[in-house]
Amino acid sequence: MKIAVTGANGFVGSNLIKHLSHAGHKVIALVRDQANTALLPPNSDIRIVDYSDLSSLVMTLNGVDIIIHNAGKTRALSYSQLYEANVNMTRRIIDTVNGIPSIKRFVFISSQAVSGPSLEMIPKREEDPPQPLSNYGKTKYQAEELIRRQCRTPWTIIRPVSVFGEGDHDFLPLFQMAQRRLKVQVGFRKRYANLIYVGQLCRFIETAILDPKTVDQILFASDGKTYCYNDIQDWIEQIAGRNGLRVFVPETVIILTAYISDAIGKLTNKAFLLNGQKVREMLAPAWLCSVEKAKNLISWDPETDIKGQLLRTYLWYKEQNWL
């Protein structure tokens, strides 16, 4: 298969390029001009694209069998910036894909943020009404709806839960705190979530896009287990070999810090990881979803070794001098 991946230079995209290449597919890594391609494997087929230029997109995608649209923004200074990156870009790619006969599948990497958090620890299902808390989740949902209405090519939408692994920046602070012998808990209640290791997600995506049963379907992607964030911090602490002190930070302090980050972000034109939108999601008690649909359609039942996966992530951070 000839597969093109947008956002190929990012955390998930670069791992996906590596996985699909090792699986024997001809993979094209689509990146913006002047993008940092350090995470991409050597000898990757890198193509510079301008997503606002439909003619260049057509030239780049002609002859491709599958396109995996992974590019977008998870945080920005404004709703309009997220809308441009997550909705308008998707619209332009759909317009392009609709006119290219060789493309047999359009795959959109969405997010669990579309569904919203779980109530009373009840896992969300794909058919549940979306209840996004953040502008990121809202724009991902709008992109999904655009695909459902306008994409004439068979499509598949994948909603990953929180992804960790080699190359990830979002889980890095947990490892950095462990190095400093700290474990921060926001508030006094425990919080729960599903997770997926990036290698598992890559296998999930490859399996889903090659199976005709996933055509015009939405699928949650997780390893099927429920984790408490306190346990995750404990495991990272053990891996780092440091006995840390658990520090309880009131929710109001985190909210205030996020508002300060937003204010500084506007002054410096930089979107910080901790921001008002992110805190809305962070304070939810549980982010859980069901993978029963994936089990039924693609027999998804991965072996889970989260401690080993966290260890591999930690060693990669050390090798890359991120820690």
N, C-alpha and C positions, 0 to 999 in steps of 0.2 A: 504494500500500500504506500502511496505517496501522501504524506500527511504534513500539513502546514500548521504551525502553532503560533498564535499571536502572544505577545508578552513573553517571549521565549527566554529573555535574559533574566527574568525574576526568579524567585524562590521555587515556586511550583513549576513554572515554565521550563527552567533549566533542567530540573530533575526529570520532567516529562520528556524532554529532548533526549536525554541520556537513556532513559528506559526504552523509549520507542526505537531508538537507533540500535540498542543492544538486542531488541526483539526482531530485528531484521527489516524494519520499515525504512523507507527513504523519507527522511524528515527535513523539513525546511523551517529554520528558526527565523521568525519575523520579528524585527526589532526596529525601534525608531532611530533616526539619525543621532549619532553621538551617545547612544545608550551604552552603559557599562556592561560589557559581555564577559566579565571575569568568571561568572559562574557557569558559563556554557562549556561543554566538553571541547577539547581541541579538535580541530578539523570539522567543526559543525558547519553545515550549509547555512550561512547567515545571509539574510536578505534585508536590506534597509527599506522600510516602507513609510509612506506618508498616508495616514488613514483618511486624510481629507481629500486625497486625489484618487478618484475612482478609477481613472484610466490606468494609473500605476498599479492599483490593487488588482485590476483585471489581468494585467501583464504578469504580475507575480503569481497569481493563483491559477492561471490557465494550466490545465493538465493535472492539477491536484485532485486526489480522490476524496480526502476528508480534511476539513478545517476545524481546528480546535481553537475556539475564541476564548483565550485565557487573559487577555490584556484588560486593564482597567485600573481604577484607583480605589483603595480601601479607605483613604482619608484625604481630606482636602480642606481648604479654608472656607469654602462655601458650597451650598447645595448646587449652584450652577456649574461649578467645576466638576463635581461628581456626576452631574447629569450629562455634561459634555463627554466625559471619559467613559461612562458606563452605559449610557443610553444612545446618544448621538453616534458614537463610534460603532456600536452594535447595529444601528440603523444603516449606516454606510456599508458595513460588511455584509449585511443581509442583502442590500440592493446589489452588491457585487456578486455574491454567491448565487442569487436568483438567475443571473445571466450567464453562468458558467456551467455548461452541460456535464463536464467531467466530475464535478463535485457531487458525490453521492450522499454525504452526510455533513450536517452542520452541528457541531457540538459546542455548547455554551457552558463554561465553568462559572456557575452562579455561586450561591452562598447560603448557608443555614440562616444567615441574618435575614433572609426573605421571610422565613416562617415565623420568626420571633421566638422568645423563650417559652419554656414549658410551664404549665400551671400544675401545681400539686404533683410534680415529678412524673407527669404523664407524657410520654414521648410524642412529639409531633409526627404526623404522617403527611405524605405529599399532597393528599387531597384536602387537608385542613386549610381554611382560609388564611392567607398570609397576614401576619401582624408584625411587620418590621418596626423596630424601635428607632433606628438611626436613618439618616439620609443615605448612607451607604446601602442599607437593606432596602430602602424604598426605591433607589435607582436600579438596583439589581432586579427587583421585582418588575419595574417598568420595562427593563430590557427583556425579561422573560416574556412578558405580555406582548412585546413587539415581535418576538420570535414566533409566538403562537399565532399571531394574527397575520404576519406578513411573510414569513419564511416559506417559500414554495418547495425548498429542498427538504428531504427528511431530516428531522432534527432530534437531538437529545439534549436535555438540560440536566446537569449534575450539580447538586448542592452539597459541597463538602462542609463538614463541621470544622472546628479549629484544627489546622494542620501544623505539625511540627516536624523537624528533621534538619538535615544538613542544608545550610543556606538560609534558614529562617531567622528573621529579626524579631518577631513578636514574642517568641518564647525566650529569647536571649536574656532579657532582664531577670528571669527566674534563675538562670544559671549564674548571672553576675551577682545577684543577691546571695546565692549559696556560697560563692567565693568569699563574700564579705561576712559570712556567718549570720545571715539574716533570712527570715521567712516572714513576709508581710501578709497579714490577713486583714482584708477590708471588712470592718464590722465584726460582729460576734457570731453570725450564722455561717454555717458551712455552705459552700456553693458547689454545684455539680455540673458536669458537662460530658459530652461525647468528644472523642478525639480521633484523629487518624494520622498515622505516620506517613510522610510524603511518599515513601516507597509503596505503601499499601494503596495510596490514592492513585499513583501512576498505574498500578495493576488494575485497579477498579476502572479507571478511564479507558485503558486499552480493551479490557473485557467488554465494557459497555458499548464502545463505539463499533466493535466488530460483530455485535449480536443484533440480528434484525428485530428481536423482541423489544429492544429499547427504542425503536423508532417512535418519535412523537411522544416520548415519555419523560417525566421528571423523576429523578432518583436522588435520594439522600445518600451521601457517602460517609460512612464512619466505620470504625472497627467493631461496632456492635456492643461495646462495653461502656459502662457508666463509671466515671472517675470523680473523686472529690479533689478539689484543688489542693487541699492540705496534704493529701497523700502524694500528689505529684511533687510538691515541694519537698516532702520528706525523702522521696526517692532520689531527687536531684541532689539533695544534701548528702545522701549516702554515696552517690556516684562521685561527688566532688571531694568526699572525705573530710567534710567539715561539719561539726556540730553547731547548728545555728540556733539563734534565739528567735522565737516567734513573737512578732510585734503586731499588736492589734491597732489598726488605724481606723478611727471613726469614719463612717461613710461621708459625713459632712466635710471632713478634711479633704477627702478625695474629690468631692464635688467642687470645693473651693479651688483646689489645685488645678483641676481641669479648666475652670473658668479663667484662671490666671494664665494657663498654657494657651488657651484660645486668644487671650488678649495679646500675649507676646507673639503668638503666631501671626496675628494680623500686622503687627509692627515689623516683624522680620520676614514676612511672606513665606513662612514655613509651617507646615502642618505637623504637629507633634503626635506621638503615639498615644499619649494620655490627653484626651480632649473631651469636651462636653458630650459629643456624640458617642464616643467609646464608653464613657462612664455609664451612660444609660444602659448599654448592653452588659457592662461589667457587673452592675449591681443586681441584675436579675438572679434569682436563686438557682435556676437550672436551665441549661441549654441541651435539651435531649431530643432525639429523633429516632424513629423506627427505621430499620433497614430490612424489614420483612419484604418489601417490594423488590429490593435488589436480590434478596435471597431467592425469591420466587422466579424472577426474570433471568438472572445471570448466575444463580447458585453462589451468591456472595457469602462466604463464611470463612473469613481470614483467621489464621492462627495469630494469637495476640501475645506479644512479648514486649510490653511497654517499657520495662526496665532495661532490656537490651537495646531497644530503640532510643531511649533517652541516653544511654551510654554512648551509642554511636554518634548521636548528636553532640554530646559533650566532647568527645574525642575530636570530632570535626572542628568544633569551635576552637579547641586548643591548637590543632594543627594550623588553622588559619589565623591564629593570634587574635581571635575575637574575644578570648578570655585571657 
